[in-house]
Amino acid sequence: MPQYKLVYFNGRGRAEVARLLFAASGTKYEDHRIEKEQWPALKQKVPFGVLPVLEVDGKQYSQSGAVARYLAKEFGMMGCNNLEAFKIDEALENIKDLGQALMGLLFEKNEEEKAKKLQKIKEDLMPKTLKWFTNQLKENCTCGFLVGKKLSLADVAFFCLFDNIINMGHGKALDEAPTVKEHHTRIGNNAAIKKWVQTRPKTDW
């Protein structure tokens, strides 16, 4: 078994999907969190000067999407065949689009611009995303997962996204998509994921 060390800030952010994968698979790793004042000194020592970084037996790898896909493959959570892997990737791209739009709100300092961006998300991107996931869940309705017959990276990333949406105060959007809301609850009730969410460090983001 490789020795894993995940390096990121003391927040959920771009590392939380990886942490959830570790939790769901029951795999041991070092959750190394740094404070912002430590970042300038560390930045020159990591690939591309970005976090998160995953160390596998001491070797560093970067890019959160690549990290998540690697871990999912290692833990048997990237589908049972190429088509399932394709569907998982499709879900991840939809998750990324909405996640990046919401992340932009956190860094927008102009309140008027922030309100415009939020309105556009609520009227366009959010409904499209909720509709896509609703259709995907109904298509795979007998299994209880987004893709295939077991928990995958798609479910974990889905849970992470909508957990963030709820934490940001936009959880009412899920009331209009009961199938999506039910799936978020279902994944959140996975014993390993539930334990991690209850015991992880409490952070603002």
NORNORLIN-V528418 format. One record per pair of residues at least 4 apart in sequence whose C-alpha atoms are under 6 Angstrom apart, sorted by the first residue. I is the first residue (numbers start at 0). J is the second residue. Records with the same first field share a line. If there is no record, write none. Layout:
I->J ; J
This chain:
1->56
2->55 ; 56
3->28 ; 54 ; 55
4->28 ; 29 ; 53 ; 54
5->30 ; 31 ; 52 ; 53
6->31 ; 32 ; 51 ; 52
7->32 ; 50 ; 51
8->32 ; 33 ; 34
9->32 ; 33
10->202 ; 204
11->15 ; 204
14->51
16->156
17->67
19->23
21->25 ; 26
22->191
23->191 ; 192
38->42
42->48
43->48
52->60 ; 61
53->59 ; 60
54->58 ; 59
71->75 ; 76 ; 77 ; 152
72->76 ; 77
76->151 ; 152
77->84 ; 151
78->83 ; 84
87->153
90->153
94->98
95->99
104->113
107->113
119->123
120->124 ; 125
121->125
126->130
133->178 ; 179
136->140 ; 145
142->148
152->156
153->157
158->162 ; 183
164->169 ; 170
165->169 ; 170
173->180
177->181
187->193
188->193
189->193
195->199
